[in-house]
Amino acid sequence: MSKPSVIISAFADEAANRRTAIEQMTALAAVGIRWYSPRFIDVTGEGRVEHVTELSDEKLLQLSGLHAEYGVSVTSIGSRLGKVKLLDVDDGSHNKFVPFEQYLQGDVARTIRAAKALGTKLIRGFSFYHPRGTKPEQHLDQAATQVRRLTEVCAAEGLVYGMEIEPNLVGETGPLMAELARRVDHPSLVLIFDAGNVAAQNKHALQVFAEYQATLPWIGWMHVKDYRIDPGLVWEGAVDEERLKNFVPCNEGDSGHELIFRDLREQIPGLLPRLQSLGLPGFFLETEPHLKGGGQFGGFSGPDGMGVAVRALCASLDYAGIGYGLRTFRDIRELRGF
């Protein structure tokens, strides 16, 4: 009897010292990963790092050529959609506000363009910043309305909007994410669970597991990073994302990935039909380790850190009894036409 299986993916910019496309493709190939979510990338190697949504048509075409050369496919566009303010108020944060219709015509349109050019159906996004000092529950209606618009615009292009759990946003907890999904009520919205983003809110394994369970009816894929809680750094109010320095491999932190993966093993068969109906190849576990630092719009692990993170993930999946596929000798021969 075969084991329930997942597809391992990565944010390859975390593995590239200079974020060049060649470094990213090489790192993926070396650790055996076939899928990734592009985010920050220097396509030409000339020292200009751009967000994937800002690439020219020519650079998107060049990047697609590198994907074919290295045997890599795109999981999702690692976009920043939904990481802007809901309201145009000065709350002491450096988050920006963009009028929503302008947002749809600018950042959202550019993200959809990148997704179609790179052949993915998934767009990673978020649930908007509520004003500092207010409770996210006060803003569920507006956040759900805007997330639904984003989802509808994506769906019109055959794409799926994946909303990630993250501190300081309206969807900062599993129950809040679930409530947003209930209010949005659209088949092209899925949720992205990230245990490290929950543990970074000073929550331990059983709390993290309960939040994971809350997202299960809508879960589409999962990011994998872990966080070791620092008893001397207890947050009051908003999480200072630039001070999060305690990210660790997924089998060393306080998120309880062992518990999550053992439950996920039983959930996968029931999750796959919905994912397949959306045109997805399976359930992605995407490494975003932040082992050398993380911030508001990304993180860094280095090629060595990515290797450590992937090995930790594989060991955890082996223990939980979940299958996965890394590159084999047969894959190499097929890629080179042998």
Helices and strands as residue ranges (DSSP letters): E 7-10, G 12-15, H 21-31, E 35-36, E 40-41, E 50-51, G 52-54, H 57-70, E 73-74, E 76-78, H 100-103, I 104-108, H 109-118, E 122-125, G 136-139, H 140-156, E 160-164, H 174-184, E 189-194, H 195-199, H 205-215, G 216-218, E 219-224, E 226-227, G 241-243, E 247-248, H 257-277, E 284-287, H 302-320, H 329-335
